[in-house]
Amino acid sequence: MPLSAPARTEHLVRGPVRRTERALAPDLARGSMLLFIALANAAVFTFASQPGAEPSPHGWERPFNLAMFVFVHARAFPMFAVMFGYGLVQLARRQEAAGASPASARAVLLRRNGWLLAFGLAHAALLNFGDFLGAYGIVGVLVTLLILRRGERVQRVVLWLWSLSAVYAAALAALAGYRAAQSGPGAATVPEGAVDSLSAPDYATSVADRLAEWPVHTLTVLPILVIVWLGAWAARQRVLEEPARHRRLLLGTAVAGLGVAFAGGVPLGLVSAGYAHVDEATAESFTRLYEVSGQFAGPGYVALFGLLALRLTRTRTAGEQPRAVRAVAALGQRSLSGYLCQSLAWVLLLSPFALALGERTGEPTLAAALSAVLVWLATVAGADALGRRSLPGPAEKLLRRLTYGRR
């Protein structure tokens, strides 16, 4: 089923999106949420484990740990998965609107996702085992081949899948509550997985470790297919391009999605902060609830930024937005470059064979938090400078060249 119905030409291919075609909500969402990605990844690098948190917090570290588990950990990346699915439909729609045949549009999507997989391998080998680009590439190929051009009846299957996920999350919450009520006080901590590449004594060893870790990590995050699919469904409805028409949907999704995600992160956050003391079985239940509920933050955060963009654009056009809004949106337009710059910064600032700020300062949580904020602000400033000159980010420029050729 075509996404649009122009006159089609077999080999015509449209180039990348133009500035005048961009909606504020997606760019603002990606640019803003890169701060949460920075906070999450800086913590993982600092503590050399997932999800990454001070195991014995004191003072301000305790509410900080709680906030990270409620708002950030396992809650930031699902938003990017939703936006990735949204972007797949937008890309295909632009190709067909320009007259490209379905086969040509599909070829562009497959080529772009194939290169994303290659980007992911390079990113993981050189910088960050926790790469998501490779998983996006694989999922993008699957969505392009199996889902993107299917009819509305098939597209609605994803809504049923999310309904089942909500029931599952409710069951996990009930089980966690029951175990907490039945068990006595304990000394369980947040289950964490050590990451060898993050504690490697030198860069060469870290590369070898990452090459072994990346395939396993990528396989574990492939279930984001369901989150990406939801983004594709939302794009077919033009939810973010026409937020005024979908205001009730956005409001309901923001309240329900973020409500589930935040509430589901509270129990494990309380354990991480040292406010709750439970046994191992209860901690495991809290962990499963935290993981499953986190996916609902994806559509929840997207909807929240859709509402924010609607409020901003009601009174001002894109060029008249406050400078801070335009700068963050500029980063959103260059989110791939911003993401890769962050990984480079963590290697330099937080690795044990580099500056190792967490260890040297003796304040790992503070070092991680300040590094995250400062690196994010630096990428905002850099993207803003590029935006004022109408230049793409370096990673976007390379990906476009590989996908479209010289255009």
C-alpha positions as CSV (number, residue, x, y, z in Angstrom):
1,M,0.0,0.0,0.0
2,P,1.6,3.3,-1.1
3,L,2.3,6.0,1.5
4,S,1.4,8.6,-1.0
5,A,0.1,8.6,-4.6
6,P,2.2,10.7,-7.0
7,A,3.2,9.9,-10.5
8,R,6.1,7.5,-10.0
9,T,9.3,7.1,-11.9
10,E,11.2,3.8,-11.7
11,H,14.7,5.1,-10.8
12,L,14.0,8.6,-9.5
13,V,15.4,9.1,-6.0
14,R,14.9,12.2,-3.7
15,G,17.8,13.6,-1.8
16,P,17.8,14.2,2.0
17,V,15.1,16.2,3.8
18,R,15.1,20.0,3.3
19,R,15.1,22.5,6.2
20,T,11.6,23.8,5.1
21,E,10.2,20.3,5.5
22,R,11.2,19.8,9.1
23,A,8.8,19.8,12.0
24,L,9.9,21.2,15.3
25,A,8.8,18.4,17.5
26,P,11.1,15.6,16.3
27,D,14.2,17.8,16.3
28,L,13.4,19.3,19.7
29,A,12.8,15.9,21.1
30,R,16.0,14.3,19.8
31,G,18.1,17.3,20.8
32,S,16.7,17.5,24.3
33,M,16.8,13.8,25.0
34,L,20.4,13.5,24.0
35,L,21.0,15.0,27.5
36,F,19.4,12.0,29.0
37,I,21.4,9.7,26.8
38,A,24.5,11.5,28.0
39,L,23.6,11.1,31.6
40,A,22.9,7.4,31.1
41,N,26.0,6.6,29.1
42,A,28.3,8.7,31.3
43,A,27.1,6.7,34.3
44,V,27.7,3.4,32.5
45,F,31.3,4.5,31.5
46,T,32.1,5.8,35.0
47,F,30.9,2.7,36.9
48,A,31.9,0.2,34.2
49,S,28.5,-1.5,34.5
50,Q,24.9,-1.4,33.4
51,P,22.7,0.4,34.3
52,G,25.5,2.4,36.0
53,A,24.9,3.9,39.5
54,E,26.8,4.6,42.7
55,P,26.3,1.3,44.7
56,S,26.7,3.1,48.1
57,P,25.1,6.6,47.6
58,H,25.3,9.3,50.2
59,G,23.8,12.7,50.5
60,W,22.7,14.2,47.1
61,E,23.7,11.0,45.3
62,R,20.7,9.2,46.8
63,P,17.9,11.4,45.1
64,F,20.1,11.5,42.0
65,N,20.1,7.7,41.8
66,L,16.4,7.7,42.2
67,A,15.9,10.3,39.5
68,M,18.1,8.4,37.1
69,F,16.1,5.2,37.5
70,V,12.7,7.0,37.2
71,F,13.4,9.3,34.3
72,V,16.6,8.2,32.5
73,H,17.9,4.7,32.6
74,A,16.0,2.4,30.2
75,R,13.7,5.4,29.5
76,A,15.6,7.7,27.2
77,F,16.6,5.3,24.4
78,P,13.0,4.1,23.6
79,M,12.2,7.7,22.6
80,F,14.9,7.5,19.9
81,A,13.5,4.1,18.7
82,V,10.0,5.7,18.3
83,M,11.6,8.6,16.4
84,F,13.6,6.2,14.2
85,G,10.4,4.4,13.1
86,Y,8.8,7.8,12.5
87,G,11.7,8.8,10.3
88,L,11.5,5.6,8.2
89,V,8.0,6.5,7.1
90,Q,8.9,10.2,6.5
91,L,11.9,9.1,4.3
92,A,9.7,6.7,2.3
93,R,7.0,9.3,1.9
94,R,9.4,12.0,0.6
95,Q,10.8,9.6,-1.9
96,E,7.3,8.7,-3.3
97,A,6.2,12.3,-3.2
98,A,9.1,13.1,-5.5
99,G,7.9,10.5,-7.9
100,A,10.2,7.6,-6.9
101,S,8.7,4.1,-7.4
102,P,8.1,1.9,-4.4
103,A,11.1,-0.2,-5.4
104,S,13.4,2.8,-5.6
105,A,12.2,4.2,-2.2
106,R,12.7,0.8,-0.7
107,A,16.2,0.6,-2.1
108,V,17.1,4.0,-0.5
109,L,15.8,2.8,2.9
110,L,17.7,-0.5,2.7
111,R,20.9,1.3,1.7
112,R,20.6,3.8,4.5
113,N,19.9,1.1,7.1
114,G,22.7,-1.0,5.8
115,W,25.1,1.8,6.3
116,L,23.7,2.4,9.8
117,L,24.7,-1.1,10.6
118,A,28.2,-0.4,9.4
119,F,28.3,2.8,11.4
120,G,27.2,0.8,14.4
121,L,30.1,-1.7,14.0
122,A,32.6,1.1,13.7
123,H,31.1,3.0,16.6
124,A,31.2,-0.1,18.8
125,A,34.7,-1.1,17.8
126,L,36.2,2.3,18.4
127,L,34.1,3.9,21.1
128,N,31.1,2.3,22.8
129,F,30.0,-1.3,23.2
130,G,26.5,0.0,24.0
131,D,25.9,1.1,20.4
132,F,22.4,1.3,19.1
133,L,23.1,2.2,15.5
134,G,23.7,-1.4,14.5
135,A,20.4,-2.5,16.0
136,Y,18.6,0.4,14.3
137,G,20.1,-0.7,11.0
138,I,18.9,-4.3,11.4
139,V,15.5,-3.3,12.6
140,G,15.2,-0.7,9.9
141,V,15.8,-3.4,7.2
142,L,13.2,-5.6,8.9
143,V,10.6,-2.8,9.1
144,T,11.3,-1.8,5.5
145,L,10.9,-5.3,4.1
146,L,8.1,-6.7,6.3
147,I,6.0,-3.8,7.7
148,L,6.4,-0.4,6.1
149,R,4.1,-1.0,3.1
150,R,1.5,-3.2,4.7
151,G,-2.1,-2.1,5.0
152,E,-3.8,-0.4,8.0
153,R,-5.0,-3.7,9.5
154,V,-1.5,-4.9,9.8
155,Q,-0.2,-1.6,11.1
156,R,-2.8,-1.7,13.9
157,V,-1.3,-4.9,15.2
158,V,1.3,-2.9,17.0
159,L,-1.3,-1.2,19.1
160,W,-2.5,-4.6,20.3
161,L,1.1,-5.5,21.1
162,W,1.4,-2.4,23.2
163,S,-1.9,-3.1,24.9
164,L,-0.6,-6.6,25.9
165,S,2.7,-5.0,27.1
166,A,0.6,-2.7,29.3
167,V,-1.2,-5.7,30.8
168,Y,2.2,-7.5,31.3
169,A,3.6,-4.4,33.1
170,A,0.5,-4.3,35.4
171,A,1.0,-8.0,36.2
172,L,4.7,-7.3,37.0
173,A,3.7,-4.4,39.2
174,A,1.3,-6.6,41.1
175,L,3.9,-9.3,41.5
176,A,6.5,-6.9,42.7
177,G,4.1,-5.4,45.2
178,Y,3.1,-8.8,46.5
179,R,6.8,-9.8,47.0
180,A,7.6,-6.6,48.7
181,A,4.7,-7.0,51.1
182,Q,5.6,-10.7,51.8
183,S,9.3,-10.4,52.2
184,G,11.2,-8.9,55.1
185,P,14.0,-6.3,55.0
186,G,17.0,-7.4,53.0
187,A,20.3,-6.1,51.7
188,A,19.9,-6.7,48.0
189,T,21.3,-4.1,45.6
190,V,20.4,-3.2,42.0
191,P,21.5,-6.1,39.7
192,E,24.3,-4.8,37.6
193,G,26.3,-6.3,34.7
194,A,30.0,-5.6,34.6
195,V,31.3,-4.4,31.2
196,D,34.9,-5.6,30.5
197,S,35.6,-3.0,27.9
198,L,34.9,-0.2,30.3
199,S,37.5,-1.4,32.8
200,A,40.1,-2.4,30.2
201,P,43.6,-1.2,31.1
202,D,44.4,0.2,27.7
203,Y,42.6,1.2,24.5
204,A,43.7,-1.8,22.4
205,T,42.2,-4.2,25.0
206,S,39.0,-2.2,25.1
207,V,38.6,-2.5,21.3
208,A,39.0,-6.3,21.5
209,D,36.5,-6.4,24.4
210,R,34.0,-4.3,22.5
211,L,34.1,-6.4,19.4
212,A,33.1,-9.3,21.5
213,E,30.4,-7.4,23.5
214,W,28.7,-5.5,20.6
215,P,27.0,-8.5,18.9
216,V,25.6,-9.7,22.2
217,H,24.4,-6.2,23.1
218,T,22.9,-5.7,19.7
219,L,20.9,-9.0,19.9
220,T,19.5,-8.0,23.3
221,V,18.1,-4.7,22.0
222,L,16.5,-6.0,18.8
223,P,13.1,-6.2,20.6
224,I,13.0,-2.4,20.0
225,L,11.3,-3.5,16.8
226,V,8.0,-3.1,18.5
227,I,8.9,0.4,19.6
228,V,10.1,1.4,16.1
229,W,6.9,-0.1,14.6
230,L,4.9,2.2,16.9
231,G,6.8,5.2,15.6
232,A,6.1,4.1,12.0
233,W,2.4,3.9,12.9
234,A,2.4,7.4,14.4
235,A,4.1,8.7,11.3
236,R,1.4,7.3,9.0
237,Q,-1.1,9.3,11.1
238,R,1.2,12.5,10.8
239,V,1.0,12.9,14.6
240,L,4.0,15.2,14.9
241,E,3.5,17.1,11.7
242,E,-0.1,17.9,12.7
243,P,0.0,18.0,16.5
244,A,-3.0,20.3,16.8
245,R,-5.2,17.6,15.1
246,H,-3.8,15.0,17.5
247,R,-3.7,16.9,20.7
248,R,-5.9,14.5,22.6
249,L,-3.9,11.6,21.5
250,L,-0.6,13.3,22.4
251,L,-1.9,14.3,25.8
252,G,-3.3,10.9,26.6
253,T,-0.1,9.2,25.5
254,A,2.1,11.6,27.5
255,V,0.1,11.0,30.7
256,A,-0.3,7.2,30.3
257,G,3.2,6.5,28.8
258,L,5.2,8.6,31.2
259,G,3.0,7.6,34.1
260,V,3.7,3.9,33.6
261,A,7.4,4.4,32.9
262,F,8.0,6.7,35.9
263,A,5.9,4.6,38.3
264,G,7.7,1.4,37.1
265,G,11.1,2.9,37.8
266,V,10.4,4.1,41.3
267,P,10.8,0.7,43.2
268,L,14.2,-0.1,41.8
269,G,15.1,3.6,42.1
270,L,14.3,3.5,45.8
271,V,16.6,0.4,46.2
272,S,19.4,2.1,44.3
273,A,19.1,5.2,46.4
274,G,19.2,3.3,49.6
275,Y,15.7,4.3,50.6
276,A,14.3,0.7,50.3
277,H,15.9,-2.5,51.7
278,V,14.6,-5.7,50.1
279,D,15.6,-9.2,49.5
280,E,17.1,-10.7,46.2
281,A,13.8,-12.0,44.9
282,T,12.0,-8.6,45.4
283,A,14.9,-6.8,43.8
284,E,14.7,-9.0,40.8
285,S,11.0,-8.3,40.5
286,F,11.6,-4.6,40.8
287,T,14.3,-4.9,38.0
288,R,11.9,-6.7,35.6
289,L,9.2,-4.1,36.2
290,Y,11.8,-1.3,35.6
291,E,12.9,-2.8,32.3
292,V,9.4,-3.5,30.9
293,S,7.9,-0.2,32.0
294,G,10.7,1.7,30.5
295,Q,9.6,1.2,27.0
296,F,6.5,3.3,27.7
297,A,8.7,6.3,28.1
298,G,9.4,6.2,24.4
299,P,5.9,7.2,23.2
300,G,5.4,9.2,26.4
301,Y,8.4,11.5,25.8
302,V,7.6,11.8,22.1
303,A,4.1,12.9,22.9
304,L,5.3,15.4,25.6
305,F,7.6,17.1,23.0
306,G,4.8,17.1,20.5
307,L,2.7,19.0,23.0
308,L,5.6,21.4,23.7
309,A,6.2,22.0,20.0
310,L,2.5,22.7,19.5
311,R,2.6,25.3,22.3
312,L,5.8,26.9,20.9
313,T,4.6,27.1,17.3
314,R,1.2,28.5,18.1
315,T,2.8,31.9,18.8
316,R,6.0,31.8,16.8
317,T,7.3,30.3,13.6
318,A,10.4,28.1,13.5
319,G,12.7,31.0,12.7
320,E,11.2,33.1,15.6
321,Q,11.7,30.5,18.3
322,P,13.9,31.4,21.3
323,R,17.6,31.0,20.7
324,A,17.8,28.1,23.1
325,V,15.0,26.2,21.4
326,R,16.6,26.7,18.0
327,A,19.9,25.5,19.3
328,V,18.5,22.3,20.9
329,A,16.5,21.7,17.7
330,A,19.7,22.1,15.7
331,L,21.3,19.4,17.7
332,G,18.2,17.2,17.1
333,Q,18.8,17.7,13.3
334,R,22.3,16.5,13.9
335,S,21.6,13.9,16.5
336,L,23.8,11.2,14.9
337,S,26.8,13.5,15.1
338,G,25.9,14.5,18.7
339,Y,25.6,10.9,19.8
340,L,28.9,9.9,18.3
341,C,30.6,13.0,19.8
342,Q,29.3,11.9,23.2
343,S,30.9,8.5,22.9
344,L,34.2,10.0,22.0
345,A,34.0,12.3,25.0
346,W,33.3,9.4,27.4
347,V,36.3,7.5,26.1
348,L,38.6,10.5,26.7
349,L,37.1,11.8,29.9
350,L,36.0,8.7,31.8
351,S,38.0,5.7,30.6
352,P,40.5,4.3,33.1
353,F,43.3,4.5,30.5
354,A,42.5,8.2,29.7
355,L,41.5,11.0,32.1
356,A,39.4,8.7,34.4
357,L,37.7,11.7,36.0
358,G,35.4,9.5,38.1
359,E,38.4,7.8,39.8
360,R,40.7,10.8,40.0
361,T,38.2,13.2,41.5
362,G,37.0,10.6,44.0
363,E,33.4,11.8,43.2
364,P,32.3,9.4,40.4
365,T,28.6,10.4,40.4
366,L,29.5,14.1,40.3
367,A,32.1,13.5,37.5
368,A,29.6,11.6,35.4
369,A,26.8,14.1,35.9
370,L,28.9,17.2,35.2
371,S,30.6,15.5,32.2
372,A,27.2,14.6,30.8
373,V,25.8,18.1,31.1
374,L,28.9,19.9,29.8
375,V,29.4,17.5,26.8
376,W,25.7,17.9,25.9
377,L,26.0,21.7,26.1
378,A,29.1,21.6,23.9
379,T,27.2,19.6,21.3
380,V,24.3,22.0,21.4
381,A,26.7,24.9,20.9
382,G,28.4,23.1,18.0
383,A,25.1,22.2,16.3
384,D,23.8,25.7,16.7
385,A,26.9,27.0,15.0
386,L,26.5,24.6,12.1
387,G,22.8,25.4,12.0
388,R,23.4,29.1,11.6
389,R,25.6,28.3,8.6
390,S,23.0,25.7,7.2
391,L,25.6,22.9,7.5
392,P,24.9,19.3,8.4
393,G,26.7,17.4,11.1
394,P,29.7,15.5,9.9
395,A,28.1,12.1,10.5
396,E,24.9,13.1,8.8
397,K,26.8,14.4,5.8
398,L,28.7,11.1,5.4
399,L,25.5,9.0,5.8
400,R,23.7,11.1,3.2
401,R,26.6,10.8,0.8
402,L,26.6,7.1,1.2
403,T,22.9,6.8,0.9
404,Y,22.1,9.3,-1.9
405,G,25.5,9.9,-3.6
406,R,26.5,13.4,-4.4
407,R,23.4,15.6,-4.0
